[in-house]
Amino acid sequence: MEIKNSTAMKERALDLWKTYLLSVSAQDMLLGEVADHLYVGDVDFKKLSAKGERAPVSSYVDIGFSDDIGEMAYELSHGGEDLAPYSELSRFMKEEEIGDALYDYLLSHITMHKAADILDNPYYKKVKVEGKTREGHITLSVNDYLPGELIQTYHDGFQREDPFAYGEGAFFDSRVLFPVLLENGAVWMSVVLSEIESMKEPLERAAGKVITYGLGLGYYTFMASEKEDVESVTVVELNPHMISLFKKKLLPQFPHREKVHIIEGNALTYIMTQEDGAFDYGFSDFWGGLSDGLPLYLSFAKGCARFRHTMHDYWIENAFIDYYFRPAVMIYLMEKVLGRKEKPLDQGKKAAKILRKFISFLDKEPFALEREEDIYHLLDTKTLAALVRKFAAECL
């Protein structure tokens, strides 16, 4: 990669570094509270809505995050080397300014939803789950969100003014019940906002003969089968208990179940012999989330690289880009533009090894950064997704 180290490029890289540090700090706080199941009760969110769309969220942040914001601002201002590189924010901002920036960030990354936002979905209207049904180590059941319970939602797309966002938060104004699959007692899949939002684009692209890898609760299968321009939906699923449970309890409720064909098998093995063009569109969704999904996503992207007549997408590919690869690009820019070696986020040994390879791959790519605009083009999700798919095909 060729980089023109002009004064303007250096100033832009440093400004992006500041944005990166603030973004990671704020999202660490936000997703930490999601993991801790933050619950803001005894608040009439519906009544607050009458004061304006943002009034409930402002109240939520005031009640749920005021202590966190104060503590984070203090630590970033006084943490020194112990909190490096995030404490470098104190070079650019005073403690009070950091606190205000964290507050504003949370305010813009948390939304309130009505129950209808999820209950009006066609899957919810047609597919009903009652009680518990067990098949081997798989259990089909229901769970709930309480009004004011913080949940994670899907971050959709790259925004130039907020390039390093990777997590969004939300809460409902009333109780919501949703179907859930448990594997050995732990949640494997649930049809919730993040699931629905993350599959919107892959569902829009589905047409003709569709193949999807991973069954779960059959949300993608259901929604694809509902489309008039979808001829068939073939599902490759490894777990026989999941297939049996799906056929007994869920598939009979699908209006277009005649379109659905299920193959028991390993997705990674299946694509090795899959004929190019046998399907018009493919969608892979057989990982649980970011941590377990990264190597599976890259392995599957490598396996799909040979296809020329079957378009393919990958569940939460945007999230992999947001969480792993865009920060890696920022680390790369810090070294190449500002001459500073910075450590990436602590994302585990496997991810760190992959990202080191990606940075080496990036350095050899015939890509030129001559203007500030070129940096944003490189950071854009479409650009990075294409680079990551190429990286998977050539380097893994």
Number of C-alpha atoms within 10 A of each C-alpha: 12 13 16 15 15 13 10 12 22 19 15 17 20 16 12 20 22 18 18 20 17 22 23 19 18 25 21 13 17 24 19 12 19 18 11 9 12 18 19 17 14 8 15 13 22 14 12 16 15 11 10 10 12 17 15 23 23 19 16 25 17 14 14 18 19 13 10 17 22 17 13 19 24 18 17 25 22 15 16 14 10 11 13 14 16 22 21 20 22 20 9 11 15 15 19 13 13 22 23 14 18 23 20 14 18 23 18 13 18 23 20 22 15 16 17 11 10 20 15 10 12 13 20 15 10 12 19 13 16 10 8 11 14 15 14 12 11 22 22 24 17 18 12 13 19 16 23 24 19 27 23 19 22 20 19 18 16 19 13 11 9 13 20 25 24 24 22 21 23 20 27 23 21 17 14 17 16 18 20 23 24 18 16 11 10 11 14 17 20 21 21 20 17 18 17 19 14 19 19 12 12 18 17 11 16 26 20 16 19 27 26 24 25 23 23 23 24 20 20 26 26 24 20 27 26 18 16 9 12 17 17 22 27 20 26 24 20 17 15 15 15 24 22 14 20 18 14 12 16 20 20 13 15 19 13 16 18 12 19 19 13 16 15 13 16 15 20 18 11 15 17 12 8 12 12 15 13 12 20 18 22 23 22 23 21 22 19 12 15 15 14 11 18 21 17 16 23 22 16 21 22 20 17 23 14 13 14 10 13 18 17 22 18 19 21 25 18 21 22 21 24 25 18 20 23 21 21 22 20 20 19 24 23 19 13 19 20 15 11 12 12 14 12 17 15 8 12 9 9 11 17 17 10 18 19 14 14 21 16 11 17 18 13 10 12 8 13 13 18 14 15 16 11 15 20 16 14 17 23 19 23 15 12 19 17 11 18 22 18 17 20 22 18 11 11 13
